[in-house]
């Protein structure tokens, strides 16, 4: 009888997997223990072993394809066996899922047709009246501030006139009218801030009463509580919407790039920030002779500050870039997604605080030279730090703990996670029972795990169970940094480079070597005094490393 094999869950956080390589093809004989494929999880690329014997009859996920856990991966059975029933079942499940998603989409569409327009006005808009709303002047803009009104109520507005200068989250920009008429109403005063699509102004024939329109104007946010209505009223609203939407308009015009040097509109108006205009007036500078360096060639404060009269009519050519703005897109790997998810969760759920120390490394450097003089022995400073942390954690179990909503778990065993950089991100293999291992044993374990990590050969067991983590960037010349706690750990130690510098010993300034470390702690489990005591114990081991081997 055929065996259906689904995408396995190869780690506790895995939600989907990518088939990196198929090591068996349809028609191949499969023995129990054979490696079927290499599957990329959120933590590593792992070999997937078969626990069945037979012939590979079907492959459900091709190389490079990604699928959710429990999706059909392969079918193994007897050669020539009919597997159509299994494929039909899988197809039915997929169709059911598609139907459910389609239904969900239809509901979304139906709901969206019932949503009110971005803005709504309960009162009928008179002919020729235009409602102007706060425009979205950048992709991240959510609200805007009216910096300056260049037109007042009662002023005649021509198409192309600048109505106001609006401060966004990125710059202060000129807001131009594409309608002609009289400015009948101003919804925001200078300095006022409002959400995008809020009422900014009303333009129309002189003398038109627009007080009712202004009073009844609502944004989508205002209307959320009033979206329930009957089918007939929705139909009516759809018929009326084109009229209202046609009447509601907000536009912005950027300064064309080919005008960046001349910086004037067709009417001779100079494009400059209000502050630049004021400074130019005070200094007697003709703005038409100033080259702008702001957005789209806009004249800003620094242009006035740096202006010299020699700029006018100068023969020095203006820089013109020969390149173009472009970028490359790289799909996020499962590992990168997992790193983003886990570290964001840690940063925003665990209240981090940081303790900074600087250790004298003279004795540690001398100890390492002596230790490595033993034949066939080679240890690194990182190995010494792993050992020192393991011993210090036994003395301070509060730092070797985990937080749960209803309890705190103090671990009696010490498993040290060692962060290893790989092309796709970061892996943390675990040196288990590190306090019981010798320095050479720790060195051999770290070296082996680092090699496996870079070759994507770490097993799940080799990456799970850490109670404390060490991240060392000293080999890259970084002398001081902070790390995000690797949950469910309660702390992580950031290790910097050993730096030669003058130090004070016995009242004298002498040449020395120091190393900076930063301990990031979860305040839910590790109090400040507890973290400080741990670092004092660690200092004793690092500055007197012989105490680690006695």
URPE-V102543 format. One record per pair of residues at least 24 apart in sequence whose ideal C-beta (glycine too) atoms are under 7 Angstrom apart, sorted by the first residue. I is the first residue (numbers start at 1). J is the second residue. If there is no record, write none. Layout:
i->(I/I)
j->(J/J)
//
This chain:
i->(1/2/2/2/2/2/2/2/3/3/3/4/4/4/5/5/5/5/6/6/6/6/7/7/7/7/7/7/7/8/9/10/10/10/10/11/11/11/11/13/13/14/14/14/15/15/16/16/16/16/16/17/17/17/17/18/18/18/18/19/19/19/19/19/20/21/22/22/24/25/26/26/26/26/27/27/28/29/30/30/30/30/36/40/41/42/42/42/42/43/43/43/43/44/44/44/44/45/46/50/52/54/55/57/57/58/58/114/114/115/116/116/116/117/117/117/118/118/119/119/119/119/119/120/120/121/121/121/121/122/123/123/123/125/125/125/126/126/128/128/128/129/129/129/129/129/129/130/130/130/130/130/130/131/131/131/131/131/131/132/132/132/132/132/132/133/133/133/133/133/133/134/134/134/134/134/134/134/135/135/135/135/136/137/137/137/137/138/138/138/140/141/141/141/142/142/143/143/143/143/144/144/144/144/145/145/145/146/146/146/146/146/147/147/148/148/149/149/151/152/153/153/153/153/154/154/155/156/157/157/157/157/163/165/171/172/173/174/175/176/176/176/177/178/179/179/181/182/184/184/185/185/187/195/195/200/254/255/255/255/257/259/260/260/260/261/261/261/263/263/263/264/270/271/271/272/272/273/273/273/273/275/276/276/276/276/279/280/333/335/335/336/336/339/339/342/343/345/346/346/346/347/350/350/350/350/351/351/351/352/352/352/353/353/353/354/354/354/355/355/355/355/355/355/356/356/357/357/357/358/358/359/359/359/359/359/359/360/360/360/361/361/361/361/362/362/363/363/363/364/364/364/365/367/367/371/377/378/379/379/379/380/381/382/382/383/383/383/383/384/384/385/385/386/386/386/386/386/386/386/387/387/387/387/388/388/388/388/389/389/389/389/389/390/390/390/390/391/391/391/392/392/392/392/393/394/395/396/396/396/396/398/398/398/399/399/399/399/399/399/399/400/400/401/401/402/402/403/403/403/403/408/411/413/414/415/415/415/416/416/416/417/417/417/417/418/418/418/419/419/419/420/420/422/422/427/427/427/428/428/428/428/429/429/429/429/430/430/430/430/430/432/470/471/474/479/480/480/481/482/482/483/485/485/490/490/490/490/491/491/491/491/491/492/493/493/494/494)
j->(77/57/75/76/77/81/83/86/52/76/77/72/75/86/73/74/75/76/70/71/72/73/61/67/68/69/70/71/73/48/69/39/41/46/460/41/42/43/460/42/338/41/42/69/68/69/66/67/68/69/334/41/66/67/69/64/65/66/334/61/62/63/64/65/45/63/59/63/56/56/56/57/58/59/55/56/56/55/54/55/56/76/74/334/334/334/335/337/338/335/338/427/463/427/456/458/463/456/460/76/76/78/79/81/83/83/87/227/234/227/220/223/227/241/244/245/197/220/197/217/218/219/248/218/223/213/216/217/244/216/212/213/216/213/244/247/204/208/181/204/205/202/204/208/210/213/247/179/181/203/204/247/249/199/202/213/217/247/248/200/201/202/203/249/250/197/198/199/200/248/250/194/195/196/197/198/200/250/175/250/251/252/196/166/168/173/252/168/169/170/169/168/169/196/195/196/193/194/195/196/168/193/194/196/191/192/193/188/189/190/191/192/172/274/190/274/186/190/183/183/183/184/185/186/182/183/183/182/181/182/183/203/201/274/295/273/252/271/252/251/252/253/203/251/203/249/205/206/208/210/210/214/214/219/221/250/296/296/297/298/296/297/292/296/297/291/297/318/292/297/299/288/299/298/299/298/299/298/299/300/301/301/300/301/303/304/304/304/424/424/425/424/425/425/426/487/484/487/484/485/487/484/485/487/522/524/522/523/524/485/520/522/521/523/528/482/518/520/518/519/521/531/532/535/516/518/517/535/539/514/516/514/515/517/539/542/543/512/514/543/498/513/514/515/512/513/543/544/545/542/543/545/513/545/546/439/440/443/439/440/443/443/498/446/472/439/442/443/446/439/545/470/495/416/418/431/434/442/446/470/434/439/442/548/538/541/542/548/416/468/470/493/538/414/416/434/435/435/541/548/534/537/538/541/468/435/537/530/533/534/537/525/526/530/468/490/491/526/530/531/534/467/468/490/525/488/490/490/522/524/525/525/467/467/467/465/466/467/466/468/470/466/468/469/486/446/449/470/469/470/471/450/453/453/454/453/458/463/463/466/469/486/453/458/462/463/462/463/464/465/466/465/495/495/498/516/516/518/518/518/520/520/520/522/521/522/525/526/519/520/521/522/526/520/517/519/518/520)
//
